[in-house]
Amino acid sequence: MKATVQIFLKPGVLDVQGKAVEASLHGLGWPGVREVRVGRTITFDLDGADKAAAEAEVKAMCDKLLANNVIETYRVEVE
């Protein structure tokens, strides 16, 4: 199975990279861009055939290692 995890800073947490991208886009002529948030995507293959069990396993990985639950939120997709 292929797992994809998308991780973003929680609302209210200052996203310095997002602000830098937003300022650069404004400087390049796109002034209508607002609220830019930069995140990261992690993809990997996972053994197993049970989608529900795989999703639970990936969520456990996020809680223990992949995401900082204090300042980040995540979304898991398993195919």
KOLMIVEX-422680 format. One record per residue (C-alpha): x, y, z. Coordinates in steps of 0.1 Angstrom, whole numbers, plus 5000, padded with zeros to 4 digits. Layout:
<sites>
xx_yy_zz
X_Y_Z $
...
</sites>
This chain:
<sites>
xx_yy_zz
5000_5000_5000 $
5011_5036_4994 $
5008_5060_5022 $
5008_5098_5019 $
5011_5121_5049 $
5006_5159_5046 $
5018_5179_5075 $
5010_5216_5081 $
5015_5241_5110 $
4983_5246_5130 $
4963_5277_5124 $
4977_5305_5146 $
5013_5292_5145 $
5035_5316_5126 $
5046_5301_5093 $
5078_5320_5085 $
5083_5301_5052 $
5047_5308_5041 $
5052_5346_5048 $
5084_5346_5028 $
5067_5328_4998 $
5038_5352_5001 $
5061_5383_5000 $
5080_5369_4971 $
5048_5363_4951 $
5036_5398_4958 $
5070_5411_4946 $
5067_5391_4914 $
5033_5406_4906 $
5007_5384_4923 $
4994_5408_4950 $
4961_5389_4955 $
4978_5359_4972 $
4971_5357_5009 $
4975_5333_5038 $
5003_5312_5023 $
5011_5281_5044 $
5040_5258_5036 $
5039_5222_5046 $
5056_5190_5038 $
5045_5157_5022 $
5059_5123_5032 $
5052_5093_5010 $
5061_5057_5015 $
5051_5021_5008 $
5036_5000_5036 $
5032_4963_5038 $
4997_4950_5044 $
4963_4946_5027 $
4939_4960_5053 $
4934_4997_5046 $
4919_5006_5080 $
4948_4989_5098 $
4973_5007_5076 $
4957_5041_5083 $
4958_5034_5120 $
4995_5024_5117 $
5004_5056_5098 $
4985_5078_5123 $
5006_5062_5151 $
5037_5070_5131 $
5026_5106_5128 $
5019_5108_5165 $
5052_5093_5175 $
5076_5107_5149 $
5064_5124_5118 $
5045_5153_5132 $
5049_5176_5162 $
5013_5175_5176 $
5019_5206_5196 $
5022_5229_5165 $
5014_5207_5135 $
4984_5189_5121 $
4984_5161_5096 $
4963_5143_5070 $
4968_5106_5061 $
4958_5089_5028 $
4964_5052_5022 $
4958_5037_4987 $
</sites>
